[in-house]
Amino acid sequence: MDNFEWALGYSKRFGLVFVDYNNDVKRIPKTSFEYYWDLIKTR
């Protein structure tokens, strides 16, 4: 965690996975997740 995450709390979303707090904390990969997943696999 960095200072931005501490200062903004839950008001700003960071990361590669969206966490749905209203739906049993379901995790949904964001579009950028697929990009970085492919990048990691090819390196």
C-alpha positions as CSV (number, residue, x, y, z in Angstrom):
1,M,0.0,0.0,0.0
2,D,1.1,3.5,-0.7
3,N,0.1,6.8,0.8
4,F,-2.6,7.4,-1.9
5,E,-4.5,4.3,-0.8
6,W,-4.2,5.2,2.9
7,A,-5.5,8.8,2.3
8,L,-8.4,7.9,-0.1
9,G,-9.6,4.7,1.7
10,Y,-12.4,3.1,-0.2
11,S,-13.4,6.2,-2.2
12,K,-10.8,5.5,-5.0
13,R,-10.3,2.1,-6.6
14,F,-6.7,0.9,-7.4
15,G,-5.3,-2.3,-8.8
16,L,-6.0,-4.9,-11.5
17,V,-9.0,-6.5,-9.9
18,F,-12.3,-4.8,-9.0
19,V,-13.7,-5.9,-5.7
20,D,-17.5,-5.7,-5.5
21,Y,-18.2,-4.9,-1.8
22,N,-22.0,-5.1,-2.3
23,N,-21.9,-8.6,-3.8
24,D,-20.1,-10.9,-1.3
25,V,-16.7,-9.2,-2.1
26,K,-16.7,-10.8,-5.5
27,R,-13.5,-10.1,-7.5
28,I,-13.8,-9.2,-11.1
29,P,-10.6,-8.8,-13.3
30,K,-10.3,-5.4,-14.9
31,T,-9.4,-4.9,-18.6
32,S,-5.8,-4.0,-17.6
33,F,-5.6,-7.4,-15.8
34,E,-5.7,-9.2,-19.2
35,Y,-3.1,-6.9,-20.7
36,Y,-0.6,-7.5,-17.9
37,W,-1.4,-11.2,-17.7
38,D,-0.4,-11.6,-21.4
39,L,2.6,-9.4,-20.9
40,I,3.9,-11.5,-18.0
41,K,3.3,-14.8,-19.8
42,T,5.4,-13.6,-22.8
43,R,8.4,-12.4,-20.8
